Amino acid sequence: MSDLASKNCVPCRGGVPPLAGKELEKLTKEVPQWNVVNGHHITRAYKFPDFKQALAFVNKVGDVAEQQGHHPDILLSWGKAEVITWTHAINGLTESDFILAAKIDRLQ
C-alpha cells in the first residue's frame, strides 16, 4: 500500500518541470486505478448505485481538495463521478497530484 495518502500536497508556484520518465512511472504504480493521460493529467472514474451516493462522494472529494489546497476537476453524473487532476502552475503532473489521488481513493 502506498504511503502517498499520508503526505500533504505542496503548493507549486511554477518553475519546475512536470514529472516524466521513471519518476512518473513510480508514482503511477502507487495509484494503479488512475490513468495517466498524455503525461499531462491523471483521471479516474468512480461508479455508484445512484446519483445521491455519487454526489456525497464528490462532496467528500471537495473537502479533501480544500484541505490540501489542490483542486481537481470533478465531473458528476448519475451513478458516476470522474476526477481529473494536474498541477496548473506547470501544466503537468507533480507528486501532489498523486498524493491527492491516493487521498481520494481512501474515501471510498
C-alpha positions in Angstrom: 0.0 0.0 0.0 1.3 3.4 -0.9 2.1 6.0 1.8 1.2 8.8 -0.6 -2.1 9.3 1.2 -0.2 10.2 4.4 1.6 13.1 2.7 0.3 16.5 2.1 0.1 18.4 -1.2 2.7 21.1 -1.7 1.8 24.3 -3.5 3.6 24.7 -6.8 4.5 28.1 -7.9 5.9 27.0 -11.2 9.4 26.9 -12.4 9.8 23.2 -12.1 9.4 20.6 -14.8 6.4 18.2 -14.8 7.0 14.6 -13.8 8.3 12.4 -16.6 10.1 9.1 -17.1 10.9 6.9 -14.1 9.5 9.4 -11.5 6.2 9.4 -13.3 6.2 5.6 -13.7 6.9 5.1 -10.0 4.1 7.3 -8.8 1.7 5.9 -11.3 2.2 2.4 -9.8 1.3 3.8 -6.4 -2.3 4.7 -7.6 -2.9 1.9 -10.1 -6.6 2.6 -10.7 -5.7 6.1 -12.0 -4.9 6.7 -15.7 -2.1 9.0 -16.9 -3.3 10.9 -20.0 -0.6 12.1 -22.3 1.8 12.6 -19.4 -0.3 15.7 -18.6 -3.0 14.7 -16.1 -4.4 11.7 -14.2 -8.0 10.6 -14.2 -10.2 8.0 -12.5 -13.9 7.3 -12.8 -15.8 6.0 -9.7 -19.2 4.2 -10.0 -22.1 4.4 -7.6 -25.6 2.9 -7.5 -27.3 6.2 -7.7 -26.9 10.0 -8.0 -27.1 10.7 -4.3 -24.1 8.5 -3.4 -22.1 9.9 -6.3 -22.9 13.4 -5.1 -21.9 12.5 -1.5 -18.5 11.2 -2.8 -18.0 14.4 -4.8 -18.6 16.5 -1.7 -16.0 14.4 0.2 -13.5 14.9 -2.6 -14.2 18.7 -2.4 -13.5 18.6 1.3 -10.1 16.9 0.8 -9.3 19.2 -2.1 -9.9 22.2 0.1 -7.8 20.8 3.0 -4.9 20.1 0.6 -5.2 23.3 -1.4 -5.1 21.2 -4.6 -8.3 21.3 -6.6 -9.2 18.7 -9.3 -11.8 18.9 -12.0 -14.8 16.8 -11.0 -17.5 15.6 -13.4 -20.7 14.3 -11.7 -23.4 12.3 -13.4 -26.0 9.7 -12.4 -24.0 6.9 -10.7 -20.6 8.2 -11.7 -18.0 10.7 -10.6 -14.9 11.4 -12.6 -11.9 13.1 -11.1 -9.2 14.7 -13.2 -6.1 16.4 -11.7 -2.9 18.1 -12.8 -0.8 21.0 -11.5 -2.0 24.1 -13.3 1.1 26.2 -12.4 3.3 23.9 -14.6 0.6 22.5 -16.9 1.6 19.0 -15.9 1.9 16.5 -13.1 3.7 16.8 -9.8 3.8 14.5 -6.8 0.9 16.5 -5.3 -1.4 15.2 -8.0 -0.6 11.6 -6.9 -1.0 12.5 -3.2 -4.4 13.9 -3.9 -5.3 10.8 -5.9 -4.3 8.5 -3.1 -6.3 10.5 -0.6 -9.4 10.4 -2.8 -9.0 6.6 -3.2 -9.2 6.3 0.6 -12.7 8.0 0.6 -14.4 5.0 -1.0 
